[in-house]
Amino acid sequence: METGKRGQLREHVAGELRGHLAKKRISASEFARRVGWSQPYMARRYDGRVAMDLDDLEVIARELGISVTELLGGSGGQTTAAKLRLAESTTPPRKTPKAQPNVRTPHAVDPRNRRAARVPRSLAAAIGHLPTPQPLPVTGG
């Protein structure tokens, strides 16, 4: 890793931490809980606002099951964050399921009819108990 502007190593290590946590599917708050840090303490190191000291690096490496050298990006080749970005960019997009053939039902024609097509069971039961309508008597006039 090249040295240059101040804070570049801090940001690099924070990126490695984020990459390792993403790879293991661990959130920053969950990781902070596991190692006994407060969430603000973890957040400042996670996003690179505060440099990690050697004790922090040791705690992080032990919890992640890696060496401090790996956390510093010294494992050779690409960094974990770069590997994750590469994996995401080469993953083929998910295939969307094919649309079902157009079935003629009231809600297939107009989605707003979906509610109108359903009759609640309580209403159906109430309708079943109604008396049969009788024709009105015709009066001669």
ZIUR-V917626 format. One record per helix or strand. SS is the DSSP state (H for helix, E for strand). FROM is the first residue (numbers start at 1). TO is the last residue. If there is no record, write none. Layout:
BEGIN
ss=SS from=FROM to=TO
ss=SS from=FROM to=TO
END
This chain:
BEGIN
ss=H from=8 to=23
ss=H from=28 to=35
ss=H from=39 to=46
ss=H from=54 to=64
ss=H from=68 to=71
ss=H from=80 to=90
ss=H from=106 to=109
ss=H from=113 to=117
ss=H from=121 to=128
END
